[in-house]
């Protein structure tokens, strides 16, 4: 399916290991007595790691087929396992997005985290590098290593800095996602043997497989990726984890970690098992529509702001899986754009809720009211991100959803119409929350004591607002980079692999 080309320095290794290196250094030298130095070093590490991802964008060849920035070196020679990296238009944007969100999360924790500062910052930097590794790996076992390794720092982040029920939430997060991945390991070993002892994912794309084999492999991958997305009905872990996670944890979980599962469908399920993917498409589309409609209605009745945004994340990720399994150019591109947009918007929503929580220590919608009277700058950002969450035109939230709906109408008019109802539900739960939290008279004396954004918080939200508006007004740089890779994927998926 793909050829590999590279004439560049090891940009991908730098993107992966720079934040990990900074994270390890911070863990080694940091202590609460030197918290100020730790914060600045963490920010420097996150910024340097983000800058290291910029050459990937500037040197990416939109017209090239196959993997770019390829790196390969023997890792465990006895089993033919390679440290093998490469990206294409399907994975390019998730690398700078991950590094960018990490910078924002470090800034968001500047004053909030006062204990174990080095451990908190170090965990996020290490997590950033590992997540980037998932998007770069072209060796099956290397992918699995990165995919599972993301659980460890996030488990620690939730379990140490989370809310009252953080232990319960961290265990639920770990158990759901870990057990979901065990079948994937079985499928990877099966493919290794079927390919004559190769873990090369690109070789697996070419491997002829019977329908029985494809169905088993598809289901094995589906279990892991569906939990990670998360798809209905294995979504129940996410709201509990979001509620208990610290603000930074929620932002990274929503902005990046949910994308790991969706990315798995593009890199594994569709190209390795195209016949099974077509066979199971109706099932996946049904689950996606349930997520879009039913979970959107569930979000409407939430009393906790974090839970509301968590359920909205499940509904928005339903658009992603819906787009992938309708097998047309518009819907698949729309799904990828929705993933990137959701990274900005959901991260921003959780950070906004964190700003309120830091002052009021409550996430209950009923405890607020009239926030705009005390925090006009914050209210402007909160309304903007809520509108983007609802899919307002000119924001990034609109672009992906609109493309998926267009693709759905091409695939089946009624599916497109059902998908479009999500825009109504999105507006309903987003506006209903904004009305009760932001507008009206000052709700109580606690709201009356609120203080507007400081410079750090203003900068953090302003950068996300610029990204959200820029992507909404001019998505071409993002869609242009993925066109060739999406076309190659769809061409590959259209051909049967039955022997």
VEXDREN-2710 file (C-alpha; in Angstrom, 1 decimal):
% VEXDREN-2710
k/r/px/py/pz
1/UNK/0.0/0.0/0.0
2/UNK/2.7/2.5/1.0
3/UNK/6.3/3.2/0.3
4/UNK/8.6/4.9/2.7
5/UNK/10.7/8.0/2.0
6/UNK/13.0/10.1/4.2
7/UNK/15.7/12.6/3.6
8/UNK/15.5/14.4/6.9
9/UNK/17.1/14.4/10.4
10/UNK/15.4/12.3/13.1
11/UNK/12.6/14.8/13.7
12/UNK/10.2/12.1/14.9
13/UNK/12.6/10.8/17.5
14/UNK/13.2/14.3/18.7
15/UNK/9.4/14.9/19.0
16/UNK/9.1/11.7/21.1
17/UNK/12.2/11.7/23.3
18/UNK/12.7/15.4/24.0
19/UNK/9.7/15.7/26.3
20/UNK/10.5/12.4/27.9
21/UNK/14.1/13.5/28.5
22/UNK/12.9/16.8/30.1
23/UNK/10.4/14.9/32.1
24/UNK/13.0/12.5/33.5
25/UNK/15.4/15.4/34.3
26/UNK/12.6/17.3/36.1
27/UNK/11.7/14.1/38.1
28/UNK/15.4/13.7/39.0
29/UNK/16.2/17.2/40.2
30/UNK/12.8/18.7/41.1
31/UNK/11.5/19.1/44.6
32/UNK/8.8/21.4/46.2
33/UNK/11.6/23.5/47.6
34/UNK/12.6/24.4/44.0
35/UNK/9.1/24.5/42.6
36/UNK/9.7/27.8/40.8
37/UNK/12.7/26.4/38.9
38/UNK/10.8/23.2/38.2
39/UNK/7.9/25.2/36.6
40/UNK/10.2/27.2/34.3
41/UNK/12.2/24.1/33.3
42/UNK/9.0/22.2/32.6
43/UNK/7.7/25.1/30.4
44/UNK/11.0/25.3/28.6
45/UNK/10.9/21.6/27.9
46/UNK/7.4/21.7/26.6
47/UNK/8.1/24.7/24.4
48/UNK/11.3/23.1/23.0
49/UNK/9.4/19.8/22.3
50/UNK/6.7/21.8/20.5
51/UNK/9.2/23.7/18.4
52/UNK/10.8/20.3/17.4
53/UNK/7.5/19.3/15.8
54/UNK/7.3/22.4/13.5
55/UNK/9.7/21.0/10.9
56/UNK/7.3/18.1/10.4
57/UNK/4.7/20.6/9.1
58/UNK/7.0/22.8/7.1
59/UNK/8.8/19.9/5.4
60/UNK/5.8/17.7/4.8
61/UNK/5.1/16.9/1.2
62/UNK/1.4/17.0/0.6
63/UNK/1.6/15.1/-2.7
64/UNK/3.9/12.3/-1.6
65/UNK/2.5/8.8/-1.2
66/UNK/3.5/6.7/1.8
67/UNK/5.4/7.4/5.0
68/UNK/7.6/10.5/5.4
69/UNK/10.4/11.3/8.0
70/UNK/11.1/7.6/8.2
71/UNK/13.4/6.2/10.9
72/UNK/14.3/2.5/11.4
73/UNK/16.8/0.7/13.6
74/UNK/16.9/-2.9/14.9
75/UNK/15.4/-3.0/18.4
76/UNK/15.0/-6.7/19.4
77/UNK/16.7/-8.5/16.5
78/UNK/15.9/-12.0/17.6
79/UNK/12.1/-11.4/17.0
80/UNK/12.6/-9.0/14.0
81/UNK/11.3/-6.0/16.1
82/UNK/12.3/-2.6/14.9
83/UNK/12.4/0.9/16.3
84/UNK/10.5/2.0/13.2
85/UNK/8.8/5.5/12.8
86/UNK/7.1/7.3/10.1
87/UNK/4.1/9.6/9.5
88/UNK/1.7/10.4/6.7
89/UNK/-1.3/12.8/6.3
90/UNK/-3.3/10.7/8.7
91/UNK/-1.0/11.2/11.6
92/UNK/0.9/14.5/10.9
93/UNK/-1.2/17.0/12.8
94/UNK/-1.6/14.9/16.0
95/UNK/2.1/15.3/16.8
96/UNK/2.2/19.2/17.0
97/UNK/-1.3/19.1/18.6
98/UNK/0.0/16.8/21.4
99/UNK/3.1/19.0/22.0
100/UNK/1.0/22.2/21.9
101/UNK/-1.6/20.9/24.4
102/UNK/1.2/19.9/26.7
103/UNK/2.5/23.5/26.7
104/UNK/-1.0/24.8/27.6
105/UNK/-1.4/22.2/30.3
106/UNK/2.0/23.1/31.9
107/UNK/0.9/26.8/31.9
108/UNK/-2.5/25.9/33.4
109/UNK/-0.9/24.2/36.4
110/UNK/1.4/27.1/37.2
111/UNK/-0.3/28.3/40.3
112/UNK/-2.8/25.5/40.9
113/UNK/-0.4/22.7/41.6
114/UNK/1.5/23.5/44.8
115/UNK/2.5/20.0/46.0
116/UNK/4.7/17.4/44.1
117/UNK/5.1/20.0/41.3
118/UNK/8.1/18.2/39.7
119/UNK/6.2/14.9/39.6
120/UNK/3.1/16.5/38.1
121/UNK/5.0/18.4/35.3
122/UNK/7.3/15.4/34.7
123/UNK/4.4/13.0/34.3
124/UNK/2.8/15.3/31.6
125/UNK/6.0/15.7/29.7
126/UNK/6.7/11.9/29.6
127/UNK/3.0/11.3/28.7
128/UNK/3.4/13.8/25.8
129/UNK/6.4/11.9/24.3
130/UNK/4.7/8.5/24.7
131/UNK/1.5/9.7/23.0
132/UNK/3.5/11.2/20.1
133/UNK/5.1/7.7/19.8
134/UNK/1.7/6.1/19.2
135/UNK/1.1/8.4/16.2
136/UNK/4.6/7.7/14.8
137/UNK/5.2/4.0/15.3
138/UNK/5.2/1.8/12.1
139/UNK/6.2/-1.4/14.0
140/UNK/3.3/-3.2/15.5
141/UNK/4.9/-4.1/18.8
142/UNK/6.4/-0.6/19.1
143/UNK/2.9/0.8/18.6
144/UNK/1.6/-1.5/21.3
145/UNK/4.4/-0.5/23.7
146/UNK/3.6/3.2/23.3
147/UNK/-0.2/2.6/23.3
148/UNK/-0.1/0.8/26.7
149/UNK/2.6/3.0/28.2
150/UNK/0.3/6.0/28.0
151/UNK/-1.7/4.4/30.8
152/UNK/1.0/4.7/33.4
153/UNK/1.5/8.5/33.7
154/UNK/-2.2/9.2/33.3
155/UNK/-3.0/6.6/36.0
156/UNK/-0.6/8.5/38.3
157/UNK/-1.9/11.9/37.4
158/UNK/-5.5/10.9/38.2
159/UNK/-4.6/8.9/41.3
160/UNK/-2.3/11.5/42.9
161/UNK/-3.8/14.9/41.9
162/UNK/-7.5/13.9/41.3
163/UNK/-10.6/14.6/43.4
164/UNK/-12.1/12.7/46.3
165/UNK/-12.8/9.5/44.4
166/UNK/-9.5/9.6/42.4
167/UNK/-8.4/6.1/43.4
168/UNK/-11.7/4.6/42.1
169/UNK/-11.5/6.7/38.9
170/UNK/-7.9/5.8/38.2
171/UNK/-8.5/2.1/38.7
172/UNK/-11.5/2.3/36.5
173/UNK/-9.6/4.1/33.8
174/UNK/-6.7/1.6/34.0
175/UNK/-8.7/-1.5/34.0
176/UNK/-11.1/-0.6/31.2
177/UNK/-8.3/0.5/28.9
178/UNK/-5.8/-2.2/29.8
179/UNK/-8.2/-5.1/29.5
180/UNK/-9.5/-3.7/26.3
181/UNK/-6.0/-3.9/24.8
182/UNK/-5.2/-7.5/25.7
183/UNK/-7.0/-8.8/22.6
184/UNK/-5.0/-6.4/20.5
185/UNK/-1.8/-8.0/21.6
186/UNK/-3.2/-11.4/20.6
187/UNK/-4.1/-10.0/17.1
188/UNK/-0.6/-8.4/16.8
189/UNK/1.0/-11.7/17.5
190/UNK/-1.3/-13.5/15.1
191/UNK/-0.4/-11.0/12.3
192/UNK/3.3/-11.3/13.2
193/UNK/3.1/-15.1/12.5
194/UNK/0.9/-14.6/9.4
195/UNK/3.4/-12.2/7.9
196/UNK/6.3/-14.7/8.3
197/UNK/7.7/-13.1/11.4
198/UNK/7.3/-9.4/10.7
199/UNK/5.9/-6.6/12.9
200/UNK/5.9/-4.1/10.1
201/UNK/2.5/-2.5/10.0
202/UNK/2.8/-1.6/6.3
203/UNK/3.5/-5.3/5.5
204/UNK/0.4/-6.2/7.4
205/UNK/-1.6/-3.8/5.2
206/UNK/-0.7/-6.1/2.2
207/UNK/-1.3/-9.4/4.0
208/UNK/-4.0/-11.6/2.4
209/UNK/-6.4/-12.8/5.1
210/UNK/-9.6/-14.9/5.0
211/UNK/-12.9/-13.4/6.1
212/UNK/-12.7/-15.5/9.4
213/UNK/-9.2/-14.1/10.1
214/UNK/-10.2/-10.6/9.3
215/UNK/-13.3/-10.7/11.5
216/UNK/-11.3/-12.0/14.5
217/UNK/-8.6/-9.3/14.0
218/UNK/-11.2/-6.6/13.4
219/UNK/-13.0/-7.5/16.7
220/UNK/-9.7/-7.7/18.6
221/UNK/-8.7/-4.2/17.5
222/UNK/-12.3/-2.9/17.9
223/UNK/-12.4/-3.8/21.6
224/UNK/-9.2/-1.8/22.4
225/UNK/-10.0/1.2/20.1
226/UNK/-13.7/1.4/21.1
227/UNK/-12.8/1.6/24.8
228/UNK/-10.2/4.3/24.1
229/UNK/-12.4/6.5/21.9
230/UNK/-14.7/5.7/23.8
231/UNK/-17.6/4.4/21.8
232/UNK/-21.0/3.5/23.1
233/UNK/-21.6/1.3/25.1
234/UNK/-18.0/1.1/26.6
235/UNK/-18.0/4.8/27.3
236/UNK/-19.1/4.7/31.0
237/UNK/-15.5/5.1/32.4
238/UNK/-14.9/8.5/30.8
239/UNK/-17.3/10.8/32.8
240/UNK/-16.2/9.3/36.1
241/UNK/-12.5/9.8/35.2
242/UNK/-13.0/13.4/33.9
243/UNK/-14.8/14.4/37.1
244/UNK/-12.0/13.1/39.3
245/UNK/-9.0/14.0/37.1
246/UNK/-7.2/17.3/37.7
247/UNK/-7.8/20.0/35.1
248/UNK/-4.7/19.2/33.1
249/UNK/-5.5/15.5/33.1
250/UNK/-9.0/16.1/31.8
251/UNK/-7.6/18.4/29.1
252/UNK/-5.0/15.9/27.8
253/UNK/-7.4/13.0/28.1
254/UNK/-10.0/14.7/26.0
255/UNK/-7.7/16.5/23.6
256/UNK/-5.3/13.7/22.8
257/UNK/-5.8/10.3/24.5
258/UNK/-9.2/9.7/23.1
259/UNK/-7.7/10.2/19.6
260/UNK/-5.3/7.3/20.1
261/UNK/-8.3/4.8/19.7
262/UNK/-9.7/6.6/16.7
263/UNK/-6.3/6.7/15.1
264/UNK/-6.0/3.0/15.6
265/UNK/-9.0/2.5/13.3
266/UNK/-7.2/4.4/10.5
267/UNK/-3.8/2.6/10.9
268/UNK/-5.0/-0.9/11.8
269/UNK/-8.7/-1.8/11.4
270/UNK/-9.4/-0.3/8.0
271/UNK/-6.2/-1.2/6.0
272/UNK/-5.5/-4.6/7.6
273/UNK/-9.1/-5.9/7.6
274/UNK/-10.9/-4.1/4.7
275/UNK/-13.4/-6.8/4.0
276/UNK/-14.4/-7.1/7.7
277/UNK/-14.5/-3.3/8.0
278/UNK/-17.1/-3.2/5.2
279/UNK/-19.0/-6.1/6.7
280/UNK/-19.1/-4.5/10.2
281/UNK/-19.6/-0.9/9.0
282/UNK/-23.3/-0.9/9.7
283/UNK/-22.7/-2.0/13.3
284/UNK/-20.1/0.7/13.8
285/UNK/-22.3/3.4/12.2
286/UNK/-25.2/2.4/14.4
287/UNK/-23.1/2.6/17.6
288/UNK/-21.7/6.0/16.4
289/UNK/-25.2/7.4/15.8
290/UNK/-26.3/6.2/19.2
291/UNK/-23.3/8.1/20.7
292/UNK/-24.1/11.2/18.7
293/UNK/-27.8/11.3/19.6
294/UNK/-28.4/9.4/22.8
295/UNK/-25.2/10.6/24.6
296/UNK/-26.0/14.1/23.4
297/UNK/-29.3/13.9/25.2
298/UNK/-27.5/12.5/28.3
299/UNK/-25.2/15.5/28.3
300/UNK/-28.3/17.8/28.3
301/UNK/-29.4/16.7/31.8
302/UNK/-26.0/16.8/33.5
303/UNK/-25.7/19.0/36.6
304/UNK/-21.9/18.9/36.8
305/UNK/-20.0/20.9/34.1
306/UNK/-17.2/18.5/33.7
307/UNK/-19.7/15.6/33.2
308/UNK/-21.6/17.6/30.6
309/UNK/-18.4/18.3/28.6
310/UNK/-17.3/14.6/29.1
311/UNK/-20.5/13.4/27.6
312/UNK/-20.3/15.9/24.8
313/UNK/-16.8/14.5/24.0
314/UNK/-18.3/11.1/23.6
315/UNK/-20.9/12.5/21.2
316/UNK/-18.3/14.4/19.2
317/UNK/-16.0/11.3/19.0
318/UNK/-19.1/9.5/17.6
319/UNK/-18.8/11.8/14.6
320/UNK/-15.2/10.6/14.1
321/UNK/-16.0/6.9/14.0
322/UNK/-19.1/7.6/11.9
323/UNK/-17.0/9.4/9.3
324/UNK/-14.4/6.6/9.1
325/UNK/-16.8/3.8/8.4
326/UNK/-18.7/5.5/5.5
327/UNK/-15.7/5.0/3.3
328/UNK/-15.8/8.3/1.3
329/UNK/-13.2/11.0/1.0
330/UNK/-15.4/13.7/2.6
331/UNK/-16.4/11.7/5.7
332/UNK/-13.0/10.3/6.5
333/UNK/-11.3/13.7/6.1
334/UNK/-14.1/15.2/8.2
335/UNK/-13.5/12.6/10.9
336/UNK/-9.8/13.5/11.1
337/UNK/-10.6/17.2/11.1
338/UNK/-13.1/16.6/13.9
339/UNK/-10.4/14.9/15.9
340/UNK/-8.0/17.8/15.6
341/UNK/-10.8/20.4/16.3
342/UNK/-11.9/18.4/19.4
343/UNK/-8.4/18.6/20.7
344/UNK/-8.6/22.4/20.8
345/UNK/-12.2/22.8/21.9
346/UNK/-12.6/20.1/24.5
347/UNK/-9.2/21.0/26.0
348/UNK/-10.3/24.6/26.2
349/UNK/-13.6/23.7/27.8
350/UNK/-12.0/21.7/30.6
351/UNK/-9.4/24.5/31.2
352/UNK/-12.3/27.0/31.4
353/UNK/-14.1/24.8/34.0
354/UNK/-10.8/24.5/35.8
355/UNK/-10.4/28.3/36.0
356/UNK/-13.9/28.5/37.7
357/UNK/-13.2/25.5/40.0
358/UNK/-9.9/27.0/41.2
359/UNK/-11.9/30.0/42.6
360/UNK/-15.2/28.4/43.6
361/UNK/-14.2/24.7/44.2
362/UNK/-17.5/23.6/42.6
363/UNK/-18.3/22.2/39.2
364/UNK/-22.1/22.2/39.9
365/UNK/-24.0/24.4/37.3
366/UNK/-26.5/25.4/40.0
367/UNK/-23.8/27.0/42.1
368/UNK/-23.1/29.6/39.4
369/UNK/-25.1/32.3/37.6
370/UNK/-24.1/35.8/36.4
371/UNK/-20.4/35.0/36.0
372/UNK/-20.2/37.6/33.2
373/UNK/-20.8/40.4/35.7
374/UNK/-17.6/39.5/37.6
375/UNK/-15.5/37.8/34.8
376/UNK/-16.3/39.5/31.4
377/UNK/-13.0/38.3/29.8
378/UNK/-13.5/34.8/31.0
379/UNK/-17.1/34.8/29.9
380/UNK/-16.1/35.8/26.3
381/UNK/-13.8/32.8/26.0
382/UNK/-16.2/30.5/27.7
383/UNK/-19.0/31.5/25.3
384/UNK/-16.7/31.2/22.3
385/UNK/-15.6/27.7/23.2
386/UNK/-19.1/26.6/24.0
387/UNK/-20.2/27.8/20.6
388/UNK/-17.3/25.9/19.0
389/UNK/-18.5/22.8/21.0
390/UNK/-21.9/23.3/19.5
391/UNK/-20.5/23.5/16.0
392/UNK/-21.0/27.2/15.2
393/UNK/-19.8/28.1/11.7
394/UNK/-16.4/30.0/11.6
395/UNK/-15.2/27.8/14.5
396/UNK/-13.2/24.6/14.2
397/UNK/-16.1/22.6/15.7
398/UNK/-18.2/23.3/12.6
399/UNK/-15.7/22.1/9.9
400/UNK/-15.3/18.5/10.9
401/UNK/-19.0/17.9/11.7
402/UNK/-20.1/19.6/8.5
403/UNK/-17.7/17.4/6.4
404/UNK/-18.9/14.2/8.2
405/UNK/-22.6/15.2/7.6
406/UNK/-21.8/15.9/3.9
407/UNK/-20.1/12.5/3.6
408/UNK/-23.0/10.9/5.5
409/UNK/-25.5/12.3/3.0
410/UNK/-23.5/10.9/0.1
411/UNK/-23.5/7.5/1.9
412/UNK/-27.1/7.5/3.0
413/UNK/-29.5/10.5/3.3
414/UNK/-31.1/9.2/6.5
415/UNK/-27.8/8.6/8.2
416/UNK/-26.8/12.2/7.3
417/UNK/-30.1/13.5/8.7
418/UNK/-29.7/11.7/12.0
419/UNK/-26.1/12.8/12.3
420/UNK/-27.2/16.4/11.7
421/UNK/-29.4/16.3/14.8
422/UNK/-26.2/16.3/16.8
423/UNK/-25.8/20.0/15.9
424/UNK/-29.2/20.7/17.5
425/UNK/-28.3/18.7/20.7
426/UNK/-24.8/20.3/20.8
427/UNK/-26.4/23.7/20.7
428/UNK/-28.9/22.7/23.3
429/UNK/-26.6/21.4/26.0
430/UNK/-23.9/24.0/25.3
431/UNK/-26.2/27.0/25.4
432/UNK/-28.2/25.7/28.3
433/UNK/-25.0/25.5/30.3
434/UNK/-23.8/28.9/29.2
435/UNK/-27.2/30.5/30.1
436/UNK/-27.1/29.1/33.7
437/UNK/-23.4/29.7/34.4
438/UNK/-22.5/32.9/32.6
439/UNK/-25.6/35.1/32.1
440/UNK/-28.3/36.5/34.4
441/UNK/-27.9/38.2/37.8
442/UNK/-25.0/37.3/40.1
443/UNK/-26.1/34.0/41.6
444/UNK/-24.6/34.2/45.1
445/UNK/-21.9/35.8/47.2
446/UNK/-19.3/33.2/46.0
447/UNK/-19.9/34.3/42.4
448/UNK/-19.7/37.9/43.6
449/UNK/-16.2/37.3/44.9
450/UNK/-14.9/35.9/41.6
451/UNK/-11.9/37.6/40.0
452/UNK/-11.4/37.8/36.2
453/UNK/-8.6/36.1/34.3
454/UNK/-5.0/36.8/35.2
455/UNK/-2.4/37.2/32.4
456/UNK/-1.4/33.6/32.5
457/UNK/-5.0/32.3/32.2
458/UNK/-5.8/34.9/29.5
459/UNK/-2.8/33.9/27.4
460/UNK/-3.6/30.2/27.7
461/UNK/-7.3/30.6/26.6
462/UNK/-6.4/33.3/23.9
463/UNK/-4.0/30.9/22.2
464/UNK/-6.6/28.2/22.1
465/UNK/-9.2/30.7/20.9
466/UNK/-6.9/31.8/18.0
467/UNK/-6.4/28.1/17.0
468/UNK/-10.1/27.4/17.1
469/UNK/-11.0/30.4/15.0
470/UNK/-8.1/30.0/12.5
471/UNK/-9.0/26.4/11.9
472/UNK/-12.7/27.3/11.5
473/UNK/-12.0/30.1/9.1
474/UNK/-9.2/28.5/7.1
475/UNK/-9.0/24.7/7.4
476/UNK/-7.2/24.3/4.1
477/UNK/-3.7/23.8/5.5
478/UNK/-5.0/20.8/7.5
479/UNK/-7.2/19.3/4.9
480/UNK/-4.5/19.7/2.1
481/UNK/-2.0/17.6/4.1
482/UNK/-4.3/14.6/4.5
483/UNK/-5.9/14.4/1.0
484/UNK/-3.3/12.1/-0.6
485/UNK/-3.1/9.8/2.4
486/UNK/-6.9/9.5/2.8
487/UNK/-7.3/8.8/-1.0
488/UNK/-4.6/6.1/-0.7
489/UNK/-6.3/4.6/2.3
490/UNK/-9.8/4.5/0.6
491/UNK/-8.3/3.0/-2.5
492/UNK/-6.6/0.3/-0.4
493/UNK/-9.8/-0.4/1.6
494/UNK/-11.9/-0.7/-1.6
495/UNK/-9.9/-3.8/-2.7
496/UNK/-10.6/-7.1/-1.2
497/UNK/-7.8/-8.9/0.6
498/UNK/-9.5/-12.3/0.6
499/UNK/-7.0/-15.0/-0.7
END
